[in-house]
Amino acid sequence: MKGAFFAGSIASMLLVSSLASAQSKGDDMPDFMHHPVVAERRHGFTFGVVTAASLLWTTATPTDYAKRNSAYEVRLSGAVVPYVSPFFGVAFADELSFTLSFQPSLARHGDVKISGNCFAFRVEAWPLVSLGKAYRDFGIAGRFGFGTASFTSRATDDSIANAGNYSMVGVDLLWDAARLGSFGFGPTLGVSYRFSATYSQTDVILGLRSAFYGGP
């Protein structure tokens, strides 16, 4: 019993010593670690829109398994179509934002009309903020989402292909080149890939990103 009591006392003293040492180390942190990070460029509720020209390459077939072959294939190569994508979310700091975006399909090319919608989750990162000056407004965004798309003939309005439910991944380069109060404006360049069992599409966009940041 005495041995157990002695061992318990030693263990208690070691625990108290360890906690005291950890507290001492915490007090030795540099001053800047005791102060909250103050956002200067991006913070709080954010929303905006990307308007761009999109260059796309698309291949699609009907969802009917017997028609998933070249005889029924719809192909668009290098078609230029308008691109509009509103978004909203939260900017947690100058370096990081999370948003949801809506990307409707508005393509019209030759006799083919593409109709559909895509919903995407965006992660926007601004990794050069610590360098200051113009570097703090260069960013990169990843896009991950899902959607649907159907292809019809503009002449007859008949269905000629269908994407079913597809997945989408993409990446954008961002630049908040101009600021006006809580608004940021700048060019964006992006690429995305959409795919399902009956559909694949690569988009390259070049356009303008406009964003509002509601934080202080």
N, C-alpha and C positions, 0 to 999 in steps of 0.2 A: 504493500500500500504506500509506504513511504517513497519507494522508487517511482511509482506511478505519479504521485503528487509532485515529486521533484521534476520528472520529465514534463509534466503539464505546465509547471511554473516556467521552465526553460522555454517551452514552445510559446507561452504567452508573452514572455519578454521579447523573444525574437520577432513576434508578430507586431508588437507595439513599436519596436525599433524600426521595422520595415515600413510601417505606416508613417512614422515620423520622418524617415528618410525621403519617402515619396512626397510628403508635404513640403519638405525643404526644397526638393528639386522643382516642385511646382512654383514656389515663390521665386526661384532663380530664373524663371522664364524672361526673355527679353521684353521690354516695355511694349513693343508693337503687338505682341501676342495677347496683351490684356485689353486691347481696344478693338471694337467691332470694325469690320471692313465697311467703308462707306462707298456706295456705288455712285459714280459720277455720270455714266453714259446710259446704262440700261438697268432698270429696276422696276418692280411692280407689275401690275396687269399690263399686258401688251397685246395689241392687235394690229393687223395691217393687211396688205395685199401684194402679191407678185403678179405683174403683168409682163408678158414676154411673147416673143416669137419662138415657136417650137419646131424643131426639125425632127421628123420621126420616120422610123422604119418599122413597118408592121406586117405581121403574117398571121392570118386567122382562118379557121374553117368552121363549119357548123358543128354543134355539139353532138349531133347524131354520129355514133361511132362509125357507121358505114360510110360516112361522108368526110371523114378526117383524112383526106388525101389531096393530092395536087389538083385533081379535077374540079374540086370545090373550093380551092384555096383563094383567099383574097390577099393581095400583096400591095402595100404602099411603100415606095422607096424614096426617101429624101423629100417627103411631102412637108411643106411649110404651112403651119396652122397656128391660130392664136392660142395663147395660154393665159388663163386667169386663175389665181389660187388665193382666196382669202385665208387668213389664219388668226388664231387667238391663243393666248396662254399666259405664262408668268415668266418674267425675267428675275431670277434670283440674285443676280449680281452682274457686274459688267462682263464677267467671263462666261455666263451660262444662262440659257433660256430653254424652256420647254413649251412647245406649242402644238396645237392640233390644226391641221389644214384640210381644206376641201378643194378637190381638183376635178372639176367637171370636164368631160370629154366633149369638145366642140368641133371636131375635125370634119371638114368637107373637102374632098379631093376627087376630081373627076366625077364619076357616077356613084362614088362611095360616100356614105354618111356614117360617121361613128358617133354613137350616143352612149353616155354612161357617166358614172361618178366614182371618185376615189377618195377615201378618207385616210389621212396619213398622220402619224406621230412624228414630230420634228424635234431634234435635239440640236440647238444652236450653241456653238462654242466659239469664244473669242480669245484664243490662246496668247495673243501678243499684247494684252492690256498692260502688262508690267513694263513694256518698253516705252509707253507713252506716245505722244504726238499722233501722227496718222496711223501708226501701227495698231493702236488700241481699237480701231474700227474695222479691222480685217477679221473676218470670221469664216467658219465652215459649219455646215449643217448636214446632218444625216436624216434621211426620210425613210420611214417604214410604214407600209399601209396595205390596204386591200380595196378592191373595187369590182365593178362589173362594166362590161362594154358590149354593145351590139352593133352589127354592121348591116345597113340596109341600102338598097338601091335608091338613088335619088329620083330616078325615072319612074320606077314602078312602086316604090315603097315596100318592096318585098324584102324579107330577111335573107341575107346571103352568108352570114357568118355570125358567130357568137363566142365571146370570150368566157362566158360563164362567170364564176367567181375567180378573180385573179389576185396574185400578190404583187407587191411593188417595193423596190428598194432604190434609193437614190442618194446623191450627195450634191450639195451646192456650195459654191464659193460666194461669200458675201462681202460687201464693203459699204458701210454707212458713211458715204463720202460727204454728205451735207447734213447739217443739223439746223432745225428751226424749232426752237423751244423744246418740247417733248417729242418731236417728230425726227425720224432719221430717214434719209433717202440715199439710195445708191444702187449701182449695177449689181446684178447677180448672174452667175453662170452655173448651170447645173446639168446633170445627166441622171437618168433613171431607167430602170428596166422593169417591165411588167410581164408577168408570165402565168399561164395556166396550161391545162392539157391541150387546149385548142387555140392558144393565142400566145404571141410574144411581141413585145414592142420596146424599142429603144427610143428615148426622147433626149434631145439636147436642147436646152432652153438658154436664151440670152435676153435679159430684160431689166426691168426696174423693180426694186423692192422698196416699199414704203411701210414704215412701222411707227406706231405710237407707243411710248413708254409712260405709264401712269404714275410711277413712283417718284419720290423726291430726287 
